[in-house]
Amino acid sequence: MVTCPSCGEENPEHARFCLACGAALIAPEQRRKERKYATALFADLVGSTTLAEREDPEVVQSVVGRAFDRLAEEIGRYEGLLEKFMGDAVLAVFGVPRAHEDDAERCESASRPERCSSTRSALVALATGCSRATP
């Protein structure tokens, strides 16, 4: 007989859940901690401040919006995870939740300026790094 850790009820050996309260009788397997590697992409639109100073807000919003749409499309194409948009910048992660052997290359390919630029004034500056986290 197996005793329920929640209510103390005796249960048959083959039971996985308590027959009285429904609590799990088998302890969940300990997950092995593993190191996962990710590549972060921070893309900033070069010249957006100057553009905002000389153009109407609607024009700036249109230019930035088109650049963000194009960059989001490329990030998705290379299986990156788009984390957030911040002002005139984008943060994306490659290798999360599913890692690939070539995540750094995918990040670089997604961020190539010739693929991401929607206009001549919106260029992408690339900064990548390795983030190590243990779940």
C-alpha positions as CSV (number, residue, x, y, z in Angstrom):
1,M,0.0,0.0,0.0
2,V,1.1,3.6,-0.8
3,T,0.2,6.3,1.6
4,C,-0.9,9.7,0.2
5,P,1.4,12.5,1.2
6,S,-1.5,15.0,1.2
7,C,-4.3,13.2,3.1
8,G,-2.8,10.1,4.5
9,E,-5.1,7.7,2.7
10,E,-3.8,4.2,1.9
11,N,-3.9,3.4,-1.8
12,P,-3.1,0.3,-3.9
13,E,0.5,-0.1,-5.1
14,H,-0.4,0.5,-8.8
15,A,-2.2,3.8,-8.1
16,R,-0.6,6.9,-9.5
17,F,-3.1,9.3,-7.8
18,C,-4.8,9.2,-4.4
19,L,-8.2,7.6,-4.6
20,A,-9.5,10.0,-1.9
21,C,-8.1,13.4,-2.8
22,G,-6.6,13.0,-6.3
23,A,-3.0,14.1,-5.3
24,A,-0.1,12.5,-7.1
25,L,1.4,9.5,-5.3
26,I,4.5,9.3,-7.4
27,A,7.0,12.0,-7.0
28,P,7.7,13.8,-10.2
29,E,11.1,13.0,-11.7
30,Q,13.8,15.4,-10.9
31,R,14.7,17.3,-14.0
32,R,18.3,17.4,-14.8
33,K,19.7,20.9,-15.0
34,E,21.4,21.6,-18.3
35,R,23.0,24.6,-19.7
36,K,21.3,26.2,-22.7
37,Y,22.8,28.6,-25.0
38,A,21.0,31.4,-26.7
39,T,21.9,34.2,-29.1
40,A,20.3,37.6,-28.5
41,L,19.7,40.1,-31.3
42,F,19.3,43.7,-30.5
43,A,18.5,45.8,-33.6
44,D,18.4,49.5,-33.4
45,L,17.3,51.7,-36.3
46,V,20.2,54.0,-37.1
47,G,19.2,57.6,-37.7
48,S,15.7,57.4,-36.2
49,T,16.3,60.3,-33.8
50,T,17.4,62.6,-36.7
51,L,14.5,61.4,-38.7
52,A,12.1,62.2,-35.8
53,E,13.5,65.7,-35.5
54,R,12.9,66.6,-39.1
55,E,9.7,64.7,-40.1
56,D,6.1,64.5,-38.9
57,P,5.4,61.8,-36.3
58,E,3.2,60.0,-38.8
59,V,6.1,59.7,-41.2
60,V,8.4,58.4,-38.5
61,Q,5.9,55.9,-37.3
62,S,5.4,54.7,-40.8
63,V,9.1,54.3,-41.5
64,V,9.8,52.6,-38.1
65,G,6.7,50.4,-38.5
66,R,7.8,49.1,-41.9
67,A,11.3,48.4,-40.6
68,F,9.9,46.5,-37.6
69,D,7.5,44.5,-39.8
70,R,10.4,43.5,-42.1
71,L,12.7,42.6,-39.2
72,A,10.0,40.6,-37.4
73,E,9.4,38.7,-40.7
74,E,13.1,37.8,-40.9
75,I,13.3,36.8,-37.2
76,G,10.4,34.5,-37.7
77,R,11.8,33.1,-40.9
78,Y,15.0,32.0,-39.0
79,E,12.9,30.7,-36.1
80,G,13.9,33.4,-33.6
81,L,11.7,34.5,-30.7
82,L,10.7,38.2,-30.9
83,E,10.8,39.4,-27.4
84,K,9.9,43.1,-27.6
85,F,9.9,46.3,-29.4
86,M,11.5,49.3,-27.5
87,G,11.2,52.7,-29.1
88,D,13.3,52.3,-32.3
89,A,14.8,48.9,-31.2
90,V,13.9,45.3,-31.3
91,L,15.1,42.4,-29.0
92,A,14.9,38.9,-30.3
93,V,16.4,35.6,-29.1
94,F,17.5,32.6,-31.1
95,G,17.8,29.2,-29.4
96,V,14.8,29.6,-27.1
97,P,12.7,27.5,-26.5
98,R,14.2,25.2,-29.1
99,A,18.0,25.3,-29.7
100,H,19.6,24.8,-33.1
101,E,23.2,24.1,-33.8
102,D,23.4,27.2,-35.9
103,D,21.5,29.8,-33.8
104,A,24.2,32.4,-34.0
105,E,24.3,32.1,-37.8
106,R,20.5,32.3,-37.9
107,C,20.6,35.5,-35.8
108,E,23.2,37.0,-38.1
109,S,21.2,36.0,-41.2
110,A,17.9,37.5,-39.8
111,S,19.6,40.8,-39.1
112,R,21.4,41.5,-42.3
113,P,20.6,45.1,-43.2
114,E,19.8,44.4,-46.8
115,R,17.0,42.1,-45.7
116,C,15.6,44.3,-42.9
117,S,15.8,47.8,-44.3
118,S,12.5,49.1,-45.6
119,T,14.0,52.4,-46.5
120,R,17.5,53.9,-46.9
121,S,17.2,55.8,-43.7
122,A,16.3,52.7,-41.6
123,L,19.5,50.6,-41.2
124,V,20.0,47.9,-38.7
125,A,22.9,47.9,-36.3
126,L,23.7,44.4,-35.0
127,A,24.9,43.4,-31.6
128,T,24.9,39.7,-30.6
129,G,26.0,37.9,-27.5
130,C,25.7,34.6,-25.7
131,S,23.4,34.3,-22.8
132,R,23.8,31.4,-20.4
133,A,20.9,30.4,-18.2
134,T,20.1,27.4,-16.1
135,P,16.4,26.5,-15.9
